[in-house]
Amino acid sequence: MGALPRAALALAALLGVSSAMLEVHVGTGSVFSVEGQQAVLPAWYTSRSQKKPYVTWLLNKDDAVPFQILTYLDGMVKVEETDLKPRVGFLYPVLTHNISVFINATREHDSGQYMCTVNVVDDDSGTGKNIGVINLTVLVPPASPACQLHGNPTVGANVTLSCTSEKGKPSPAYQWERTAPTLQVFFPPAQDRARGTLKLTNLSLEMSGLYVCVAENRAGSAKCSIVLEVHSTSTKAVIAGAVLGSLGALATVIFFARRVVSYQRKKRDSQEEAANEIKEDAVAPKTPSWARSPASDTISKTSTLSSIAGTREKPYGAKPPSDTASILTATGSYRGPPPRGGGRNPNLSPPAVNGVPQRRQDPAPPPGSLPPSSLARVGAVPVMVPAQSRAGSLV
């Protein structure tokens, strides 16, 4: 009977010691949070000791060694100098044995393995019992995708619609559907949900409409749309013919315009060349030598004309040959017959009156003839007429 109470006491004592051992508990081993939202890592510890614990939170990433982010020691909370410093803290007072932490405005690189360790001075724990591990995954919703059309949408042709999002964790899946004019959902193999492509074969006019692509993952969704307009081949040919016809007409107009401009340019150049040749071949008019003679020579030519006119009116044989013989000077002027009996030369200037020389008066022309001065003005050329002797021979 005595042995039984002793065994019961020993079992009670063993259970009491076991229940007094330090242990850390976690609410879940994995926590998911959407980027930009708050994440909570739930954890608490059990201990019979009333002493203040020493709590440490660490972050372990695949590409770095574990580092401390938050500690509690001697009743003081210390936030380590990390990227999480302005965004991390204890969710409740540590003395309540609740050592959960929060992370505000989570970011994609906050993902990793978070480890919590608790130590109490007068309380021991079993191997690994004072450590809690929680994996945090920060999800990123898909960015707005881009919809594109590949191919020529004509009747009977094949085209491909593509939809891609540059951001998203995990990688988004894509779903294509036509919303107008009638709703239509697509499935493989026409649609590739992983790559975001939709293949449309043997197009018809009825396949025209609004096509919408939705990119979706656990964090959210985004969509884009594209309008597909299927054209008939006849319409395409008409458009191509109109374009070619317009280009041909434009080329014809340009060709004839250039020809007209070239013709006008050649005509103008030929007219200028003909004018230049006429100017080069033209000869300046010559002035008669007697017109350039001095005044004395003009008087001599006038006297010659007068002598000739007077001689023609007199009958042959009126005077001896010596009286009618013409005298031609070296300069070609007519000096008339020599004076008789030492008389004065008729070509000499008349005497001056009161110191003013008198102008010689030309003999009056016979009736029916022009005076010498008028003949000179109209450009008449003096002609020497040889005198004749009484026998009729030229002298």
C-alpha positions as CSV (number, residue, x, y, z in Angstrom):
1,M,0.0,0.0,0.0
2,G,3.0,2.3,1.0
3,A,4.6,1.7,-2.3
4,L,1.6,2.9,-4.3
5,P,1.5,6.4,-2.7
6,R,5.2,6.8,-3.2
7,A,4.8,5.9,-6.9
8,A,2.0,8.3,-7.3
9,L,4.0,11.1,-5.7
10,A,6.9,10.3,-7.9
11,L,4.7,10.5,-11.0
12,A,3.1,13.7,-9.8
13,A,6.6,15.2,-9.2
14,L,7.7,14.1,-12.6
15,L,4.6,15.6,-14.2
16,G,5.2,18.9,-12.3
17,V,8.8,19.1,-13.5
18,S,7.7,18.4,-17.1
19,S,5.0,21.0,-17.0
20,A,7.5,23.5,-15.8
21,M,9.8,23.2,-18.9
22,L,10.1,26.2,-21.3
23,E,8.4,25.7,-24.8
24,V,7.7,28.0,-27.7
25,H,4.5,27.6,-29.8
26,V,3.5,29.0,-33.2
27,G,0.1,29.5,-34.6
28,T,1.0,28.3,-38.1
29,G,4.1,27.3,-39.9
30,S,3.3,29.4,-43.1
31,V,1.9,32.9,-43.4
32,F,0.9,34.5,-46.7
33,S,0.5,38.3,-47.1
34,V,-0.3,40.4,-50.1
35,E,2.3,43.1,-50.9
36,G,1.5,46.3,-49.2
37,Q,-0.6,44.8,-46.5
38,Q,0.2,43.9,-42.9
39,A,1.5,40.4,-41.9
40,V,1.3,38.9,-38.4
41,L,3.6,36.1,-37.2
42,P,1.7,34.4,-34.3
43,A,3.9,32.9,-31.5
44,W,3.8,32.5,-27.7
45,Y,5.7,30.6,-25.0
46,T,4.9,28.6,-21.9
47,S,6.8,28.6,-18.7
48,R,6.1,28.4,-14.9
49,S,8.8,30.9,-14.2
50,Q,7.8,34.5,-13.4
51,K,11.2,35.9,-14.5
52,K,11.4,38.2,-17.5
53,P,12.3,36.2,-20.7
54,Y,15.0,37.0,-23.3
55,V,13.2,36.9,-26.7
56,T,14.9,37.2,-30.1
57,W,13.4,37.2,-33.6
58,L,15.7,36.4,-36.6
59,L,15.2,36.4,-40.3
60,N,16.8,33.6,-42.4
61,K,17.0,34.1,-46.2
62,D,18.3,31.7,-48.8
63,D,20.9,34.2,-50.0
64,A,22.1,35.5,-46.6
65,V,23.0,34.3,-43.1
66,P,20.4,34.8,-40.3
67,F,20.3,38.2,-38.7
68,Q,18.4,39.7,-35.8
69,I,15.4,42.0,-36.5
70,L,13.8,42.4,-33.0
71,T,14.8,41.6,-29.3
72,Y,13.4,41.8,-25.8
73,L,15.9,41.9,-22.9
74,D,15.4,43.1,-19.3
75,G,12.1,44.6,-20.1
76,M,13.4,46.6,-23.1
77,V,12.4,46.2,-26.7
78,K,15.1,46.8,-29.3
79,V,14.6,47.0,-33.1
80,E,17.7,46.2,-35.0
81,E,19.0,48.3,-37.9
82,T,17.5,46.5,-40.9
83,D,15.1,47.3,-43.7
84,L,12.3,46.2,-41.4
85,K,13.1,48.7,-38.6
86,P,10.3,51.2,-39.2
87,R,7.7,48.5,-40.0
88,V,8.2,45.7,-37.4
89,G,7.3,45.3,-33.6
90,F,5.7,43.1,-30.9
91,L,2.0,42.8,-31.3
92,Y,1.3,42.4,-27.5
93,P,3.2,43.1,-24.3
94,V,5.9,40.4,-23.9
95,L,5.0,39.7,-20.3
96,T,1.7,38.2,-21.4
97,H,3.8,35.4,-23.0
98,N,2.4,36.4,-26.4
99,I,5.5,37.1,-28.5
100,S,3.7,37.6,-31.9
101,V,5.2,40.2,-34.2
102,F,3.7,42.4,-37.0
103,I,5.2,43.6,-40.2
104,N,3.5,46.6,-41.9
105,A,3.5,47.4,-45.6
106,T,5.0,44.1,-46.5
107,R,7.3,43.9,-49.6
108,E,8.3,41.0,-51.8
109,H,11.8,40.8,-50.3
110,D,10.3,40.4,-46.8
111,S,9.6,36.8,-47.7
112,G,11.7,34.3,-45.7
113,Q,12.0,32.1,-42.6
114,Y,11.4,33.9,-39.3
115,M,12.7,32.2,-36.1
116,C,11.8,33.1,-32.6
117,T,13.9,31.9,-29.5
118,V,13.0,32.3,-25.8
119,N,15.2,31.9,-22.8
120,V,14.3,32.2,-19.1
121,V,16.9,32.2,-16.4
122,D,15.3,29.6,-14.0
123,D,13.5,27.5,-16.6
124,D,15.1,25.0,-18.9
125,S,13.6,23.7,-22.1
126,G,14.0,20.5,-24.0
127,T,16.1,20.3,-27.1
128,G,14.7,22.7,-29.7
129,K,11.6,23.4,-27.6
130,N,12.4,27.1,-27.1
131,I,12.5,27.8,-30.9
132,G,9.6,28.6,-33.2
133,V,9.8,28.8,-37.0
134,I,7.3,30.6,-39.3
135,N,7.7,31.0,-43.1
136,L,6.4,34.2,-44.6
137,T,5.5,34.5,-48.2
138,V,4.6,38.0,-49.6
139,L,2.4,37.6,-52.7
140,V,2.5,40.2,-55.5
141,P,-0.6,40.7,-57.7
142,P,-0.2,40.7,-61.4
143,A,0.7,44.0,-63.1
144,S,-1.6,45.3,-65.9
145,P,-1.0,42.9,-68.8
146,A,-0.4,44.0,-72.4
147,C,-2.7,42.5,-75.2
148,Q,-1.3,42.2,-78.7
149,L,-2.4,40.9,-82.1
150,H,0.0,38.9,-84.3
151,G,-1.0,38.3,-87.9
152,N,-3.3,39.8,-90.5
153,P,-7.0,39.4,-89.6
154,T,-8.5,38.6,-93.0
155,V,-11.1,36.0,-93.8
156,G,-9.6,32.5,-93.8
157,A,-6.3,33.6,-92.1
158,N,-4.9,32.6,-88.7
159,V,-4.0,35.0,-86.0
160,T,-2.6,34.8,-82.4
161,L,-3.6,37.0,-79.4
162,S,-1.0,37.4,-76.7
163,C,-1.3,38.6,-73.1
164,T,1.7,39.1,-70.8
165,S,2.2,40.6,-67.3
166,E,5.6,41.7,-66.3
167,K,5.0,41.3,-62.5
168,G,3.3,38.8,-60.3
169,K,4.1,36.3,-57.5
170,P,3.3,33.6,-58.0
171,S,3.3,33.7,-61.8
172,P,-0.2,34.6,-63.0
173,A,-2.4,32.3,-65.1
174,Y,-4.2,33.8,-68.1
175,Q,-7.7,33.4,-69.3
176,W,-9.1,34.7,-72.7
177,E,-12.7,35.4,-73.4
178,R,-14.8,37.3,-76.0
179,T,-17.4,39.7,-74.4
180,A,-19.0,41.3,-77.5
181,P,-21.1,40.8,-79.4
182,T,-21.6,37.4,-77.7
183,L,-19.8,35.8,-74.7
184,Q,-17.4,33.1,-75.6
185,V,-14.8,31.3,-73.3
186,F,-11.8,29.5,-74.8
187,F,-10.0,26.3,-73.6
188,P,-6.9,24.4,-74.5
189,P,-5.4,23.7,-77.0
190,A,-6.6,27.0,-78.5
191,Q,-5.7,28.8,-75.3
192,D,-2.4,28.5,-73.4
193,R,-3.1,29.6,-69.8
194,A,0.6,29.6,-68.8
195,R,1.9,31.6,-71.7
196,G,-1.2,33.7,-72.2
197,T,-1.7,33.0,-75.9
198,L,-4.9,32.4,-77.9
199,K,-4.8,31.0,-81.4
200,L,-7.7,31.8,-83.8
201,T,-7.7,29.8,-87.0
202,N,-9.8,30.1,-90.2
203,L,-11.1,33.6,-89.4
204,S,-14.6,34.6,-90.4
205,L,-16.4,37.9,-90.2
206,E,-18.5,36.6,-87.3
207,M,-15.3,36.2,-85.2
208,S,-14.9,40.0,-85.0
209,G,-15.4,41.5,-81.5
210,L,-13.9,42.5,-78.2
211,Y,-11.5,40.0,-76.6
212,V,-10.5,40.3,-73.0
213,C,-7.5,38.7,-71.2
214,V,-7.5,38.3,-67.4
215,A,-4.2,37.7,-65.5
216,E,-4.8,36.2,-62.1
217,N,-2.9,34.7,-59.1
218,R,-3.6,34.4,-55.3
219,A,-2.8,38.1,-54.8
220,G,-5.2,39.5,-57.3
221,S,-6.0,40.0,-60.9
222,A,-5.6,42.5,-63.8
223,K,-6.9,42.5,-67.4
224,C,-6.5,44.0,-70.8
225,S,-8.6,43.9,-74.0
226,I,-8.2,44.2,-77.8
227,V,-10.7,44.7,-80.6
228,L,-10.4,42.1,-83.4
229,E,-11.8,43.3,-86.8
230,V,-11.8,40.6,-89.5
231,H,-11.7,42.1,-93.1
232,S,-12.7,40.4,-96.2
233,T,-10.2,39.8,-99.0
234,S,-12.3,41.9,-101.5
235,T,-12.2,44.9,-99.2
236,K,-8.5,44.5,-98.9
237,A,-8.1,44.3,-102.7
238,V,-10.2,47.4,-103.2
239,I,-8.2,49.4,-100.7
240,A,-4.9,48.2,-102.3
241,G,-6.2,49.1,-105.8
242,A,-7.3,52.5,-104.7
243,V,-3.9,53.2,-103.1
244,L,-2.0,52.0,-106.2
245,G,-4.3,54.0,-108.5
246,S,-3.7,57.2,-106.5
247,L,0.0,56.6,-106.6
248,G,-0.1,56.0,-110.4
249,A,-2.1,59.2,-111.0
250,L,0.3,61.2,-108.9
251,A,3.3,59.8,-110.7
252,T,1.7,60.7,-114.1
253,V,1.0,64.3,-113.0
254,I,4.6,64.7,-111.8
255,F,6.0,63.2,-115.0
256,F,4.0,65.6,-117.4
257,A,4.7,68.6,-115.1
258,R,8.4,67.9,-115.4
259,R,8.2,67.6,-119.2
260,V,6.4,70.9,-119.5
261,V,8.9,72.7,-117.3
262,S,11.8,71.1,-119.3
263,Y,10.2,72.2,-122.6
264,Q,9.7,75.8,-121.4
265,R,13.3,75.9,-120.1
266,K,14.7,74.7,-123.4
267,K,12.6,77.2,-125.4
268,R,13.8,80.1,-123.3
269,D,17.4,79.0,-123.6
270,S,17.1,78.8,-127.4
271,Q,15.6,82.3,-127.7
272,E,18.4,83.7,-125.5
273,E,21.1,82.0,-127.7
274,A,19.5,83.4,-130.9
275,A,19.4,86.9,-129.5
276,N,23.1,86.6,-128.5
277,E,24.0,85.5,-132.0
278,I,22.2,88.4,-133.6
279,K,24.0,90.9,-131.4
280,E,27.4,89.3,-132.2
281,D,26.8,89.5,-136.1
282,A,25.4,93.0,-136.1
283,V,27.7,95.7,-137.7
284,A,27.7,99.3,-136.5
285,P,26.6,101.9,-139.2
286,K,29.5,103.8,-140.9
287,T,29.5,107.5,-141.2
288,P,30.5,108.9,-144.6
289,S,34.0,110.3,-144.7
290,W,32.8,113.7,-146.0
291,A,30.4,113.9,-143.0
292,R,33.4,113.7,-140.6
293,S,35.4,116.3,-142.6
294,P,35.9,119.7,-141.1
295,A,33.9,122.8,-142.1
296,S,36.4,123.8,-144.8
297,D,36.1,120.5,-146.5
298,T,32.3,120.7,-146.4
299,I,32.5,124.1,-148.1
300,S,34.8,122.6,-150.7
301,K,32.3,119.8,-151.5
302,T,29.5,122.3,-151.7
303,S,31.5,124.4,-154.2
304,T,32.2,121.3,-156.2
305,L,28.5,120.5,-156.5
306,S,27.8,124.1,-157.5
307,S,30.5,124.0,-160.2
308,I,29.2,120.7,-161.6
309,A,25.6,122.1,-161.7
310,G,26.8,125.3,-163.5
311,T,28.9,123.4,-166.0
312,R,25.9,121.2,-167.1
313,E,23.8,124.3,-168.0
314,K,26.4,125.8,-170.3
315,P,26.7,124.4,-173.8
316,Y,29.8,122.7,-175.0
317,G,32.3,124.9,-176.7
318,A,31.2,128.1,-174.9
319,K,34.6,128.5,-173.5
320,P,38.0,127.2,-174.3
321,P,39.2,123.9,-172.8
322,S,41.4,125.7,-170.4
323,D,38.4,127.5,-168.9
324,T,36.2,124.3,-168.4
325,A,38.9,122.0,-167.2
326,S,38.1,120.6,-163.7
327,I,40.8,120.6,-161.1
328,L,40.7,117.8,-158.5
329,T,42.8,118.4,-155.4
330,A,44.7,115.7,-153.5
331,T,41.9,115.6,-151.0
332,G,39.2,115.0,-153.7
333,S,37.6,118.4,-153.5
334,Y,36.7,120.4,-156.7
335,R,38.4,123.8,-157.0
336,G,36.8,125.0,-160.2
337,P,38.6,126.6,-163.2
338,P,41.7,128.7,-162.8
339,P,41.2,132.5,-162.6
340,R,41.7,134.7,-165.6
341,G,44.0,137.5,-166.0
342,G,45.4,137.0,-162.5
343,G,42.0,137.3,-161.0
344,R,41.1,136.1,-157.6
345,N,40.6,132.4,-156.9
346,P,36.8,131.9,-156.5
347,N,37.5,129.3,-153.6
348,L,39.2,131.9,-151.5
349,S,37.2,133.3,-148.6
350,P,35.6,136.7,-149.2
351,P,37.2,139.6,-147.5
352,A,36.2,140.5,-144.0
353,V,34.0,143.5,-143.3
354,N,34.8,145.4,-140.1
355,G,37.0,142.5,-138.9
356,V,34.1,140.0,-139.3
357,P,34.6,137.3,-142.0
358,Q,31.8,137.2,-144.5
359,R,30.2,133.8,-145.3
360,R,30.5,132.7,-148.9
361,Q,27.2,132.5,-150.7
362,D,26.6,129.5,-152.8
363,P,25.6,130.2,-156.4
364,A,21.9,129.9,-157.0
365,P,20.9,126.5,-158.4
366,P,19.4,126.3,-161.8
367,P,15.7,125.9,-162.1
368,G,14.4,122.4,-161.3
369,S,17.4,121.2,-159.2
370,L,18.1,121.0,-155.5
371,P,20.7,123.2,-153.8
372,P,23.9,121.5,-152.6
373,S,23.1,122.0,-149.0
374,S,19.8,120.1,-149.4
375,L,21.7,117.3,-151.2
376,A,24.2,117.1,-148.4
377,R,21.4,116.8,-145.8
378,V,19.7,113.9,-147.6
379,G,23.0,112.0,-147.8
380,A,23.9,112.7,-151.5
381,V,27.4,111.7,-152.5
382,P,29.4,114.1,-154.7
383,V,30.3,112.7,-158.1
384,M,33.0,114.2,-160.3
385,V,32.0,114.8,-163.9
386,P,34.9,115.1,-166.2
387,A,35.0,118.3,-168.4
388,Q,34.9,118.1,-172.2
389,S,36.8,120.1,-174.8
390,R,35.3,121.7,-177.8
391,A,36.1,118.7,-179.9
392,G,34.1,116.5,-177.5
393,S,36.9,114.5,-176.0
394,L,37.3,114.0,-172.2
395,V,39.9,116.1,-170.5
